[in-house]
Amino acid sequence: MVEQAGFRVVVLRYMNSVGFFGWWLNAHVAKKTEQSETQIAVFDTLVVPVLAQVERWIEPPVGQSLFAVLQK
């Protein structure tokens, strides 16, 4: 789709690998459709700062989000 729109992919990588596993556990093990306010607060306060630093240096093989840099 990106190339059909006239763009070239410069960087494409997964982000938020831990969020992916948290989502999977919630959805498939706990059978929840939403995260609690407590889960979100803990994740944002304790996990995100550390994860952002780690994913800067180690590219995760899976993730909850994709990061793309495109060039026209």
C-alpha positions in Angstrom: 0.0 0.0 0.0 2.8 2.4 0.8 4.5 1.9 -2.5 1.3 2.1 -4.4 0.8 5.5 -2.7 4.1 6.7 -4.0 6.2 6.2 -0.9 9.4 4.2 -0.2 9.9 2.5 3.1 13.1 3.7 4.8 12.5 2.2 8.2 9.9 -0.3 9.3 10.1 -1.9 12.8 8.0 -3.2 15.6 7.6 -1.3 18.9 6.0 -2.0 22.2 6.9 -5.7 22.4 5.9 -6.0 26.1 2.5 -4.4 25.3 1.9 -7.1 22.7 2.4 -9.8 25.3 0.3 -8.0 27.9 -2.5 -7.6 25.4 -2.3 -11.3 24.5 -2.4 -12.4 28.1 -5.4 -10.1 28.8 -7.3 -11.2 25.7 -6.5 -14.9 25.6 -5.7 -15.9 29.2 -7.8 -13.5 31.3 -10.5 -13.2 28.6 -10.7 -9.4 29.1 -11.7 -7.0 26.4 -10.2 -3.9 28.1 -7.3 -3.0 30.3 -8.0 -1.7 33.8 -6.9 1.9 34.8 -4.4 0.3 37.2 -2.9 -1.9 34.4 -2.5 1.2 32.2 -1.0 3.3 35.0 1.5 0.7 35.9 2.5 0.1 32.3 2.9 3.8 31.5 4.8 4.6 34.7 7.0 1.5 35.1 7.3 -0.3 31.8 7.2 2.4 29.1 10.3 4.4 30.2 12.4 1.2 30.4 11.0 -0.3 27.3 11.6 2.9 25.2 15.3 2.8 26.1 15.7 -1.0 25.5 13.9 -0.8 22.1 16.2 2.0 21.0 19.1 -0.5 21.0 17.4 -3.8 20.5 14.8 -4.2 17.7 12.0 -6.4 18.9 10.9 -9.3 16.6 7.2 -8.7 17.5 5.3 -5.8 18.9 1.9 -4.1 19.4 2.8 -1.2 17.1 4.7 -0.5 13.9 7.0 2.4 13.4 7.6 3.5 9.9 9.7 6.2 8.2 8.6 6.7 4.6 10.0 8.8 1.8 8.1 10.4 -1.0 
